[in-house]
Amino acid sequence: MPMGLFLQDLKYAVRLLGKAPAFTAVAVLSLTLGIGANTTIFTVAKAFFLESVPVKDPGRMVSLYSNAQSRKGPPQEYLPTPYLNAVDYREKTNVFSGSSIAIFTGVKFVISGKQTQQLFAELVNGNFFDVLGVQPFLGRGFSQAEDASPSPVAVISNALWNTQFGADAGILGRTIQLNQQDFTVIGVAPGELRRVGNLGSPDVWIPISMRDQMLDGVQKQFLYDRGFRMAAMVARLKPGVNLKQAQIAVSALAVDLEKEYPKQNGGRSEMLVPINETAIPPQLHNVFAKAGALMMLIVSLVLLIACANVANLLLARATQRQREIAVRLAMGAGRMRLIRQLLTESLLLALLGGAFGILLGYCGKKVLSSLLPPGLARNLNLTLDGRVLVYTLGLALVAIILFGLVPALQASRMDRMASLKDRTNAPGGSARWYGLRGVLVMVQVGLSLVALAGAGLFIHSLRNAQQIDPGFEVKHELVMFVNLGAAQYPQAQAEAFYRDVVQRLQTFPGVAGASVADAGPFSGGLQRTTFTDGVDLSDPRNGKLTPLIAVAPDFFRTAGISLLGGRAFDEQDNEKGAMVAVVNRAMAENFWPGKDPLGKHIHFLGETWDITVVGEVNTVKYQTLGEPPQAIIYVPLKQHYAPAVTLYVRTKEDPEKALASIRSTVQSLIPSVPLTNVQTVEQTLVQSLTAPRIGAQLLGTFGVLALILAAIGTYGVMSYSVSQRTQEIGIRMSLGAQARDVRRLILASGLAMVSTGVAAGLAFSTLLARAMNSLLFGIGSFDAPSFLITAALLILVAMAACWIPARRAMRVDPLVALRYE
């Protein structure tokens, strides 16, 4: 098409749309909502699934994970790797051009000799930044010499540089204190660098040669035990080596290590995962993918509803322009010329909707970012880059086809003679057009119901999750994390603090109990390969990885965990006493089904301990509210020292009122150690529901958008119907029909369309519920409350949209209507 004709069509389209501001505003608003919702969710989906890890040639990079087989249950996948095994994979394979181990740990950070806080550090090999192919933003990375012998140097994250040092360009050479050890800052990492193989982000990188100085005694013990998994490894494939070849080499070495260290490596295998697939933890990839697909589906439905809405508006507008179009056809305008003109108008609407949709997407991205946990939001690239702009442009073009093509084709096929005679309001004159518009309304209603049902399912699921009993006290409990290991506290001094702080708090006004444990609510923790009597203790496959939590006396009463049998720990359960444990009900049913666990014995891989079960407690939620019953072993803290613990405090009244004073009391006992995660257990519970809450909020928002668009579409079609049936209504009223009969006629027509759409929407909603069942709490394939409430709401709103046209029809003057023809 010549550019001159296109510009002529464009100018004509601008002039026509300018003369119909109401039509233009509604059409552009509908497209803005549909395209903006899609842009927002695509931006987030891009950050999770389409972003490459910010390293050189990421397609050649892999991360190493361990898998563990067990005869007591399903295999466990995507575990960290034992440090000494990682050293072997790094040094004894010839498929990598470079590799680096990474160990994640908490450190105590002191700036300017007084400000103390908890940071996360990553201990890495000297070639870490070279393997990644990443250049520091300032300064340099580590050298091989710093890898060979302990070297107190550090590369800090871009975020730490900005927040703690005000982006001071003179940071290089400055001294910072980590775990009471002075470090010289030699570099600042680029802002986009994330923790390898995870969504988290370290605050500082230090040479792995400093491991003995930076790790506490327990961590060092675990570090050099091949039975403990606490290392990650990232590697770059050699030129000419593909992933399959590298996997074969690693698997062969895993077999050799199992033969050499059968007690620690039995049943263990290693897996190489492309680094681009590790931004989301691999074990959670399916959950994230399903959630992302659901969000994209719902916003796609919103866009389809918006397009159906605009298509209805264009059909109505084409009806109003029939005489104009007929005149143009009669004067020799070709059908393709008319279609091109009408599509140019649609193109202009789509571009306006796309432009405003980008602005709405930008605002939506900001709002969504504020809802995400700070650590996650900081590590996601939520910029509206070229891919987002291309996606939005593509949506605009798809929208043109969806809402513009059919009205343009319909308008170009009109009966010129009927249009020139202005018979558009004759009975049945536009039946075919009205039928198409009715179908579009049915589609809108059906799609709206699916979107609303999805929102209803997530809201119902969130309510179910909030009602799940976690198995421990929620209303009158607060917690705080203390890492004495990072502060280099000797074991005796740390144990004295545990004793003193509990005694101090138990006499504190308003406190009903206090205790400590090495795991907080929903925090997970250490897992040990656990055996029962009567099996070969040298074969890890005869055991099962089981969470192990070390607790102080009075923990179960303080945390509100019910004792079901036997006894809890007391002061006699110390390093001089017999080794004992308390198991939860899930552990008892899993390890000794149908038997009393009291008096049974358990053993840990690599240890000679013979531990006797002396108590049984209720099963609590370990990591998430939605998890199946998880076996847990509790052991006395005095027999299993932990340098980092969570302090539990049970209050008689609202714990928030006592939080500040309790924190001050604890801090006075350890003024140089930062207290972190200081909050009520109720706040912890709320944080654990962040993902389902965001899902419910997003789907609820999109459901409301779909409802509004469907109401607008229904109102438009019913208004059009009344205008086209003016003469018919006049005839009915002249033959004796009452105003209420006319109202009933119009409402019945609207109800028929809406009911058909609702029925189809319910069928598709059932399929949606089945597909997303794994994301929901306590929801079946047919959730009657969600479906019936959303269906009733949609029918109510749709009938309200029909009410105004029905009232207008009641006021038709029969004489005027009959005189029209």
Secondary structure, 3 states (H helix, E strand, C coil): CCHHHHHHHHHHHHHHHHHCHHHHHHHHHHHHHHHHHHHHHHHHHHHHHHCCCCCCCHHHEEEEEEEECCCCCCCEEEECECHHHHHHHHHCCCCEEEEEEEEEEEEEEEECCCEEEEEEEEEECCCHHHHHCCCCCEECCCCHHHHHCCCCEEEECHHHHHHHHCCCHHHCCCEEEECCEEEEEEEECCCCCCCCCCCCCCCEEEEHHHHHHHCCHHHHHHHCCCCCCCEEEEEEECCCCCHHHHHHHHHHHHHHHHHHCHHHHCCEEEEEEEHHHCCCCHHHHHHHHHHHHHHHHHHHHHHHHHHHHHHHHHHHHHHHCHHHHHHHHHCCCCHHHHHHHHHHHHHHHHHHHHHHHHHHHHHHHHHHHHHCCHHHHHCCCCCCCHHHHHHHHHHHHHHHHHHHHHHHHHHHCCCHHHHHCCCCCCCCCCHHHHHHHHHHHHHHHHHHHHHHHHHHHHHHHHHHHHCCCCCCCCCCEEEEEEECCCCCCCHHHHHHHHHHHHHHHHCCCCEEEEEEECCCCCCCCCEEEEEECCCCCCCHHHCEEEEEEEECCCHHHHHCCCEEEECCCCCCCCCCCCCEEEEEHHHHHHHCCCCCCCCCEEEECCCCCCEEEEEEECCCCCCCCCCCCCCCEEEECCCCCCCEEEEEEEECCCHHHHHHHHHHHHHHHCCCCCEEEEEEHHHHHHHHCHHHHHHHHHHHHHHHHHHHHHHHHHHHHHHHHHHHCHHHHHHHHHCCCCHHHHHHHHHHHHHHHHHHHHHHHHHHHHHHHHHCHHHCCCCCCCCHHHHHHHHHHHHHHHHHHHHHHHHHHHCCCHHHHHHCC
